[in-house]
């Protein structure tokens, strides 16, 4: 039995009997590490290795296991903020991926897969990376037994997709049909930027899971009865707006009468996925990133350099600490910053028993929050105050 099966069984057997307040009090907690870091070379390697040691070491998590690294390559391959490389603004940085592959191999991982649902891309992840200016050979050569998988394509083999039930029956969908690469995984790693998000308020380690839903099933223009043979577009129709259901080969959403509003739907999909496919290791990059939104948006998004990393063994715990590092309150609810027009994904995941967002229950190791806090809402616009030089006020 792997970790996903255990968690799903546990949820079905007992968690559904607990009231939401009880779930919040009992939600799991694990240490979260913070490090100051200004660059993606040797400094990043040293800082990341130290954080992993502070969390108890990688070996006990990954030795002899198949490890799947979900990176974030959101949007199209040529999107740029201020003409900077995407790895310094909106995407997972390629050097961080290579470094983590090296550290996982050093810790004894049996097999390492780097995965992403490359948006609207009908070919391999390697080809998408080449088109975006990455050199995938640097990742493939960082350790033996490294594979790259575009999870928007049917997974090669007899079973392209595997059904992942959500503990307690799910918030929006009772189960999600995902690439079978996730079913073959023993350890799921989520690597993402620390960013704000126009729909979900923030995009951190669990929001990264929205991209594991294959657009051949949950994307626009999918057939009525079966998955599309290739991805055609994004997830707006089914995910954001709820204008239609997935193909009949997959389960429909629980309540077609629920709000057809992205700020309601996206947080619930992400919380469902965080419970159905739990993250074993979350690693968030705030060395260079953006404020204001998740993608380049003229007049709103601005490049910033907080110079911080956050890592943890529980994704909700990690995201709660990262929000505090951003100068945001993980306990905020809808209508409050940064969830002005959406529900708090962390709250929903907490109520599904994934992890606590209560900073008072989370042990922080390494640097303290107060020593690294970088208030994202001081940057970007038009609703936010933009400071000269993209640096915090003295």
PALOMAR-531579 format. One record per residue (C-alpha): residue in one letter; x, y, z. Coordinates in steps of 0.2 Angstrom, whole numbers, plus 5000, padded with zeros to 4 digits. Example, Ala and Ser with C-alpha at 12.3 -4.5 7.8 and 13.67 -1.06 7.14 Angstrom:
! PALOMAR-531579
atom rest a; X 5062; Y 4978; Z 5039
atom rest s; X 5068; Y 4995; Z 5036
END
This chain:
! PALOMAR-531579
atom rest x; X 5000; Y 5000; Z 5000
atom rest x; X 5007; Y 5017; Z 4995
atom rest x; X 5005; Y 5033; Z 5004
atom rest x; X 4990; Y 5039; Z 4993
atom rest x; X 4981; Y 5023; Z 4996
atom rest x; X 4984; Y 5024; Z 5015
atom rest x; X 4978; Y 5042; Z 5016
atom rest x; X 4962; Y 5038; Z 5005
atom rest x; X 4958; Y 5023; Z 5016
atom rest x; X 4960; Y 5033; Z 5032
atom rest x; X 4949; Y 5047; Z 5026
atom rest x; X 4935; Y 5035; Z 5020
atom rest x; X 4936; Y 5025; Z 5036
atom rest x; X 4936; Y 5039; Z 5050
atom rest x; X 4939; Y 5057; Z 5045
atom rest x; X 4922; Y 5059; Z 5037
atom rest x; X 4914; Y 5056; Z 5055
atom rest x; X 4923; Y 5072; Z 5062
atom rest x; X 4916; Y 5089; Z 5061
atom rest x; X 4925; Y 5103; Z 5053
atom rest x; X 4931; Y 5111; Z 5069
atom rest x; X 4938; Y 5094; Z 5075
atom rest x; X 4947; Y 5092; Z 5058
atom rest x; X 4955; Y 5109; Z 5060
atom rest x; X 4961; Y 5104; Z 5077
atom rest x; X 4967; Y 5087; Z 5072
atom rest x; X 4975; Y 5092; Z 5055
atom rest x; X 4993; Y 5086; Z 5054
atom rest x; X 5008; Y 5096; Z 5057
atom rest x; X 5026; Y 5094; Z 5052
atom rest x; X 5042; Y 5106; Z 5053
atom rest x; X 5044; Y 5119; Z 5040
atom rest x; X 5062; Y 5125; Z 5035
atom rest x; X 5066; Y 5143; Z 5030
atom rest x; X 5082; Y 5149; Z 5022
atom rest x; X 5089; Y 5165; Z 5015
atom rest x; X 5096; Y 5163; Z 4998
atom rest x; X 5100; Y 5175; Z 4984
atom rest x; X 5106; Y 5165; Z 4970
atom rest x; X 5103; Y 5148; Z 4960
atom rest x; X 5121; Y 5141; Z 4960
atom rest x; X 5131; Y 5134; Z 4974
atom rest x; X 5121; Y 5145; Z 4987
atom rest x; X 5105; Y 5136; Z 4982
atom rest x; X 5113; Y 5119; Z 4983
atom rest x; X 5120; Y 5122; Z 5001
atom rest x; X 5104; Y 5130; Z 5007
atom rest x; X 5092; Y 5117; Z 5000
atom rest x; X 5103; Y 5103; Z 5007
atom rest x; X 5103; Y 5111; Z 5024
atom rest x; X 5084; Y 5113; Z 5024
atom rest x; X 5082; Y 5095; Z 5020
atom rest x; X 5094; Y 5090; Z 5034
atom rest x; X 5084; Y 5101; Z 5046
atom rest x; X 5068; Y 5092; Z 5041
atom rest x; X 5076; Y 5075; Z 5046
atom rest x; X 5085; Y 5071; Z 5030
atom rest x; X 5079; Y 5065; Z 5013
atom rest x; X 5085; Y 5047; Z 5014
atom rest x; X 5071; Y 5042; Z 5026
atom rest x; X 5058; Y 5048; Z 5013
atom rest x; X 5065; Y 5043; Z 4996
atom rest x; X 5078; Y 5029; Z 4998
atom rest x; X 5073; Y 5015; Z 4986
atom rest x; X 5057; Y 5025; Z 4981
atom rest x; X 5051; Y 5031; Z 4964
atom rest x; X 5050; Y 5050; Z 4967
atom rest x; X 5039; Y 5062; Z 4956
atom rest x; X 5044; Y 5080; Z 4955
atom rest x; X 5029; Y 5091; Z 4950
atom rest x; X 5037; Y 5107; Z 4943
atom rest x; X 5027; Y 5123; Z 4937
atom rest x; X 5028; Y 5129; Z 4919
atom rest x; X 5012; Y 5138; Z 4919
atom rest x; X 5006; Y 5147; Z 4903
atom rest x; X 5014; Y 5147; Z 4886
atom rest x; X 5032; Y 5144; Z 4883
atom rest x; X 5036; Y 5162; Z 4877
atom rest x; X 5028; Y 5171; Z 4892
atom rest x; X 5040; Y 5184; Z 4899
atom rest x; X 5040; Y 5197; Z 4913
atom rest x; X 5052; Y 5211; Z 4910
atom rest x; X 5061; Y 5201; Z 4897
atom rest x; X 5068; Y 5190; Z 4911
atom rest x; X 5069; Y 5171; Z 4910
atom rest x; X 5054; Y 5162; Z 4916
atom rest x; X 5064; Y 5154; Z 4930
atom rest x; X 5067; Y 5170; Z 4938
atom rest x; X 5049; Y 5176; Z 4937
atom rest x; X 5034; Y 5164; Z 4935
atom rest x; X 5041; Y 5146; Z 4933
atom rest x; X 5051; Y 5134; Z 4943
atom rest x; X 5069; Y 5138; Z 4939
atom rest x; X 5078; Y 5124; Z 4930
atom rest x; X 5094; Y 5125; Z 4941
atom rest x; X 5083; Y 5121; Z 4956
atom rest x; X 5076; Y 5106; Z 4947
atom rest x; X 5093; Y 5099; Z 4943
atom rest x; X 5099; Y 5102; Z 4961
atom rest x; X 5085; Y 5093; Z 4969
atom rest x; X 5087; Y 5078; Z 4957
atom rest x; X 5105; Y 5077; Z 4962
atom rest x; X 5100; Y 5078; Z 4981
atom rest x; X 5087; Y 5065; Z 4978
atom rest x; X 5099; Y 5053; Z 4969
atom rest x; X 5112; Y 5056; Z 4983
atom rest x; X 5099; Y 5051; Z 4996
atom rest x; X 5095; Y 5035; Z 4987
atom rest x; X 5080; Y 5038; Z 4976
atom rest x; X 5077; Y 5023; Z 4965
atom rest x; X 5069; Y 5032; Z 4950
atom rest x; X 5066; Y 5051; Z 4948
atom rest x; X 5052; Y 5058; Z 4936
atom rest x; X 5050; Y 5076; Z 4932
atom rest x; X 5032; Y 5080; Z 4927
atom rest x; X 5021; Y 5094; Z 4921
atom rest x; X 5005; Y 5096; Z 4911
atom rest x; X 5013; Y 5107; Z 4898
atom rest x; X 4999; Y 5118; Z 4893
atom rest x; X 4991; Y 5115; Z 4875
atom rest x; X 5007; Y 5105; Z 4871
atom rest x; X 5004; Y 5089; Z 4861
atom rest x; X 5021; Y 5082; Z 4862
atom rest x; X 5034; Y 5077; Z 4875
atom rest x; X 5040; Y 5088; Z 4890
atom rest x; X 5057; Y 5088; Z 4883
atom rest x; X 5051; Y 5096; Z 4867
atom rest x; X 5041; Y 5109; Z 4877
atom rest x; X 5057; Y 5113; Z 4887
atom rest x; X 5068; Y 5115; Z 4871
atom rest x; X 5055; Y 5127; Z 4864
atom rest x; X 5055; Y 5137; Z 4880
atom rest x; X 5074; Y 5139; Z 4880
atom rest x; X 5078; Y 5125; Z 4893
atom rest x; X 5091; Y 5112; Z 4891
atom rest x; X 5082; Y 5096; Z 4897
atom rest x; X 5098; Y 5086; Z 4895
atom rest x; X 5104; Y 5096; Z 4911
atom rest x; X 5090; Y 5087; Z 4921
atom rest x; X 5091; Y 5070; Z 4912
atom rest x; X 5110; Y 5070; Z 4916
atom rest x; X 5108; Y 5076; Z 4934
atom rest x; X 5107; Y 5058; Z 4940
atom rest x; X 5104; Y 5040; Z 4933
atom rest x; X 5086; Y 5035; Z 4930
atom rest x; X 5078; Y 5052; Z 4927
atom rest x; X 5063; Y 5053; Z 4916
atom rest x; X 5053; Y 5068; Z 4910
atom rest x; X 5034; Y 5066; Z 4908
atom rest x; X 5020; Y 5078; Z 4900
atom rest x; X 5005; Y 5073; Z 4911
atom rest x; X 4993; Y 5081; Z 4899
atom rest x; X 4996; Y 5067; Z 4887
atom rest x; X 4990; Y 5049; Z 4889
atom rest x; X 5003; Y 5040; Z 4900
atom rest x; X 5011; Y 5026; Z 4890
atom rest x; X 5005; Y 5008; Z 4894
atom rest x; X 4989; Y 4999; Z 4897
atom rest x; X 4982; Y 5011; Z 4909
atom rest x; X 4984; Y 5029; Z 4903
atom rest x; X 4974; Y 5036; Z 4918
atom rest x; X 4971; Y 5031; Z 4936
atom rest x; X 4956; Y 5036; Z 4947
atom rest x; X 4961; Y 5045; Z 4963
atom rest x; X 4947; Y 5046; Z 4975
atom rest x; X 4946; Y 5061; Z 4987
atom rest x; X 4944; Y 5056; Z 5006
atom rest x; X 4927; Y 5061; Z 5013
atom rest x; X 4920; Y 5061; Z 4995
atom rest x; X 4928; Y 5077; Z 4989
atom rest x; X 4922; Y 5095; Z 4989
atom rest x; X 4919; Y 5097; Z 4970
atom rest x; X 4923; Y 5081; Z 4962
atom rest x; X 4922; Y 5064; Z 4971
atom rest x; X 4938; Y 5058; Z 4962
atom rest x; X 4950; Y 5064; Z 4948
atom rest x; X 4957; Y 5054; Z 4934
atom rest x; X 4975; Y 5058; Z 4933
atom rest x; X 4990; Y 5052; Z 4923
atom rest x; X 4996; Y 5034; Z 4929
atom rest x; X 5013; Y 5041; Z 4932
atom rest x; X 5006; Y 5048; Z 4949
atom rest x; X 4999; Y 5030; Z 4953
atom rest x; X 5017; Y 5023; Z 4951
atom rest x; X 5024; Y 5037; Z 4962
atom rest x; X 5029; Y 5033; Z 4980
atom rest x; X 5034; Y 5051; Z 4984
atom rest x; X 5027; Y 5067; Z 4977
atom rest x; X 5037; Y 5083; Z 4977
atom rest x; X 5030; Y 5100; Z 4973
atom rest x; X 5041; Y 5113; Z 4967
atom rest x; X 5034; Y 5130; Z 4964
atom rest x; X 5037; Y 5149; Z 4965
atom rest x; X 5031; Y 5159; Z 4979
atom rest x; X 5018; Y 5170; Z 4970
atom rest x; X 5001; Y 5178; Z 4971
atom rest x; X 4987; Y 5172; Z 4960
atom rest x; X 4973; Y 5181; Z 4952
atom rest x; X 4960; Y 5168; Z 4955
atom rest x; X 4966; Y 5158; Z 4970
atom rest x; X 4974; Y 5172; Z 4980
atom rest x; X 4991; Y 5163; Z 4981
atom rest x; X 5000; Y 5150; Z 4971
atom rest x; X 5011; Y 5139; Z 4982
atom rest x; X 5014; Y 5120; Z 4984
atom rest x; X 4996; Y 5114; Z 4984
atom rest x; X 4990; Y 5126; Z 4970
atom rest x; X 5004; Y 5118; Z 4960
atom rest x; X 4993; Y 5102; Z 4960
atom rest x; X 4980; Y 5111; Z 4949
atom rest x; X 4991; Y 5107; Z 4935
atom rest x; X 4991; Y 5088; Z 4938
atom rest x; X 4973; Y 5087; Z 4930
atom rest x; X 4976; Y 5081; Z 4912
atom rest x; X 4968; Y 5093; Z 4899
atom rest x; X 4964; Y 5078; Z 4889
atom rest x; X 4950; Y 5075; Z 4902
atom rest x; X 4948; Y 5092; Z 4911
atom rest x; X 4953; Y 5104; Z 4897
atom rest x; X 4942; Y 5113; Z 4885
atom rest x; X 4936; Y 5105; Z 4869
atom rest x; X 4937; Y 5087; Z 4876
atom rest x; X 4925; Y 5074; Z 4869
atom rest x; X 4909; Y 5070; Z 4877
atom rest x; X 4912; Y 5052; Z 4881
atom rest x; X 4931; Y 5049; Z 4882
atom rest x; X 4948; Y 5058; Z 4884
atom rest x; X 4955; Y 5068; Z 4870
atom rest x; X 4970; Y 5060; Z 4861
atom rest x; X 4979; Y 5076; Z 4864
atom rest x; X 4977; Y 5092; Z 4874
atom rest x; X 4969; Y 5107; Z 4864
atom rest x; X 4967; Y 5121; Z 4877
atom rest x; X 4967; Y 5125; Z 4896
atom rest x; X 4955; Y 5121; Z 4910
atom rest x; X 4943; Y 5136; Z 4909
atom rest x; X 4927; Y 5127; Z 4904
atom rest x; X 4927; Y 5113; Z 4917
atom rest x; X 4939; Y 5120; Z 4930
atom rest x; X 4936; Y 5138; Z 4931
atom rest x; X 4918; Y 5141; Z 4925
atom rest x; X 4910; Y 5124; Z 4926
atom rest x; X 4902; Y 5126; Z 4909
atom rest x; X 4902; Y 5108; Z 4906
atom rest x; X 4907; Y 5091; Z 4914
atom rest x; X 4922; Y 5080; Z 4910
atom rest x; X 4920; Y 5066; Z 4897
atom rest x; X 4907; Y 5052; Z 4904
atom rest x; X 4922; Y 5041; Z 4906
atom rest x; X 4927; Y 5051; Z 4921
atom rest x; X 4916; Y 5055; Z 4936
atom rest x; X 4905; Y 5071; Z 4935
atom rest x; X 4906; Y 5085; Z 4949
atom rest x; X 4895; Y 5081; Z 4964
atom rest x; X 4884; Y 5096; Z 4963
atom rest x; X 4880; Y 5104; Z 4946
atom rest x; X 4870; Y 5117; Z 4956
atom rest x; X 4885; Y 5124; Z 4965
atom rest x; X 4892; Y 5141; Z 4961
atom rest x; X 4899; Y 5143; Z 4943
atom rest x; X 4913; Y 5155; Z 4949
atom rest x; X 4931; Y 5152; Z 4948
atom rest x; X 4935; Y 5159; Z 4966
atom rest x; X 4923; Y 5145; Z 4972
atom rest x; X 4928; Y 5131; Z 4961
atom rest x; X 4947; Y 5132; Z 4959
atom rest x; X 4951; Y 5132; Z 4978
atom rest x; X 4940; Y 5116; Z 4980
atom rest x; X 4948; Y 5107; Z 4966
atom rest x; X 4965; Y 5111; Z 4973
atom rest x; X 4960; Y 5105; Z 4990
atom rest x; X 4953; Y 5089; Z 4983
atom rest x; X 4969; Y 5086; Z 4974
atom rest x; X 4979; Y 5089; Z 4989
atom rest x; X 4969; Y 5076; Z 4999
atom rest x; X 4969; Y 5063; Z 4984
atom rest x; X 4987; Y 5065; Z 4979
atom rest x; X 4996; Y 5070; Z 4995
atom rest x; X 5013; Y 5080; Z 4993
atom rest x; X 5027; Y 5072; Z 5003
atom rest x; X 5039; Y 5086; Z 5001
atom rest x; X 5035; Y 5104; Z 4996
atom rest x; X 5049; Y 5116; Z 4991
atom rest x; X 5045; Y 5134; Z 4987
atom rest x; X 5057; Y 5146; Z 4978
atom rest x; X 5056; Y 5165; Z 4983
atom rest x; X 5074; Y 5169; Z 4977
atom rest x; X 5067; Y 5178; Z 4962
atom rest x; X 5048; Y 5178; Z 4958
atom rest x; X 5034; Y 5190; Z 4954
atom rest x; X 5021; Y 5200; Z 4964
atom rest x; X 5003; Y 5205; Z 4959
atom rest x; X 4998; Y 5189; Z 4949
atom rest x; X 5004; Y 5172; Z 4944
atom rest x; X 5008; Y 5177; Z 4926
atom rest x; X 5014; Y 5193; Z 4917
atom rest x; X 5000; Y 5205; Z 4917
atom rest x; X 5004; Y 5223; Z 4911
atom rest x; X 5001; Y 5235; Z 4925
atom rest x; X 4999; Y 5222; Z 4938
atom rest x; X 5014; Y 5210; Z 4939
atom rest x; X 5031; Y 5215; Z 4944
atom rest x; X 5047; Y 5206; Z 4946
atom rest x; X 5054; Y 5205; Z 4964
atom rest x; X 5068; Y 5196; Z 4973
atom rest x; X 5064; Y 5191; Z 4991
atom rest x; X 5079; Y 5180; Z 4992
atom rest x; X 5070; Y 5166; Z 5002
atom rest x; X 5067; Y 5147; Z 5002
atom rest x; X 5053; Y 5138; Z 5011
atom rest x; X 5052; Y 5118; Z 5012
atom rest x; X 5042; Y 5106; Z 5022
atom rest x; X 5035; Y 5088; Z 5023
atom rest x; X 5017; Y 5094; Z 5024
atom rest x; X 5011; Y 5105; Z 5010
atom rest x; X 4998; Y 5115; Z 5019
atom rest x; X 5010; Y 5118; Z 5034
atom rest x; X 5023; Y 5124; Z 5021
atom rest x; X 5011; Y 5135; Z 5012
atom rest x; X 5005; Y 5143; Z 5028
atom rest x; X 5022; Y 5148; Z 5033
atom rest x; X 5026; Y 5154; Z 5015
atom rest x; X 5010; Y 5165; Z 5016
atom rest x; X 5017; Y 5173; Z 5032
atom rest x; X 5034; Y 5175; Z 5023
atom rest x; X 5024; Y 5185; Z 5010
atom rest x; X 5016; Y 5196; Z 5024
atom rest x; X 4999; Y 5187; Z 5022
atom rest x; X 4988; Y 5179; Z 5035
atom rest x; X 4985; Y 5160; Z 5031
atom rest x; X 4970; Y 5161; Z 5043
atom rest x; X 4961; Y 5174; Z 5032
atom rest x; X 4945; Y 5169; Z 5024
atom rest x; X 4935; Y 5175; Z 5009
atom rest x; X 4934; Y 5194; Z 5007
atom rest x; X 4950; Y 5197; Z 5016
atom rest x; X 4968; Y 5199; Z 5009
atom rest x; X 4973; Y 5189; Z 4999
atom rest x; X 4957; Y 5180; Z 4996
atom rest x; X 4946; Y 5195; Z 4991
atom rest x; X 4936; Y 5186; Z 4978
atom rest x; X 4940; Y 5167; Z 4982
atom rest x; X 4939; Y 5155; Z 4996
atom rest x; X 4955; Y 5150; Z 5006
atom rest x; X 4962; Y 5134; Z 4998
atom rest x; X 4972; Y 5131; Z 5014
atom rest x; X 4956; Y 5131; Z 5025
atom rest x; X 4948; Y 5119; Z 5013
atom rest x; X 4963; Y 5107; Z 5013
atom rest x; X 4964; Y 5109; Z 5032
atom rest x; X 4946; Y 5103; Z 5034
atom rest x; X 4949; Y 5088; Z 5022
atom rest x; X 4963; Y 5083; Z 5035
atom rest x; X 4978; Y 5087; Z 5024
atom rest x; X 4987; Y 5099; Z 5036
atom rest x; X 4985; Y 5113; Z 5048
atom rest x; X 4987; Y 5131; Z 5043
atom rest x; X 4988; Y 5137; Z 5061
atom rest x; X 5006; Y 5145; Z 5063
atom rest x; X 5004; Y 5142; Z 5081
atom rest x; X 5005; Y 5123; Z 5078
atom rest x; X 5019; Y 5123; Z 5065
atom rest x; X 5037; Y 5122; Z 5070
atom rest x; X 5048; Y 5133; Z 5060
atom rest x; X 5067; Y 5129; Z 5058
atom rest x; X 5081; Y 5138; Z 5051
atom rest x; X 5078; Y 5157; Z 5048
atom rest x; X 5063; Y 5164; Z 5057
atom rest x; X 5048; Y 5172; Z 5048
atom rest x; X 5051; Y 5189; Z 5055
atom rest x; X 5069; Y 5189; Z 5048
atom rest x; X 5064; Y 5185; Z 5030
atom rest x; X 5046; Y 5193; Z 5028
atom rest x; X 5044; Y 5201; Z 5011
atom rest x; X 5027; Y 5210; Z 5010
atom rest x; X 5021; Y 5205; Z 4992
atom rest x; X 5006; Y 5217; Z 4993
atom rest x; X 5019; Y 5232; Z 4993
atom rest x; X 5022; Y 5228; Z 4975
atom rest x; X 5013; Y 5227; Z 4959
atom rest x; X 4997; Y 5236; Z 4955
atom rest x; X 4985; Y 5243; Z 4951
atom rest x; X 4977; Y 5239; Z 4968
atom rest x; X 4994; Y 5239; Z 4977
atom rest x; X 5007; Y 5251; Z 4981
atom rest x; X 5023; Y 5249; Z 4970
atom rest x; X 5039; Y 5254; Z 4978
atom rest x; X 5054; Y 5261; Z 4968
atom rest x; X 5067; Y 5248; Z 4964
atom rest x; X 5055; Y 5233; Z 4968
atom rest x; X 5062; Y 5233; Z 4986
atom rest x; X 5053; Y 5234; Z 5003
atom rest x; X 5052; Y 5250; Z 5012
atom rest x; X 5065; Y 5254; Z 5025
END
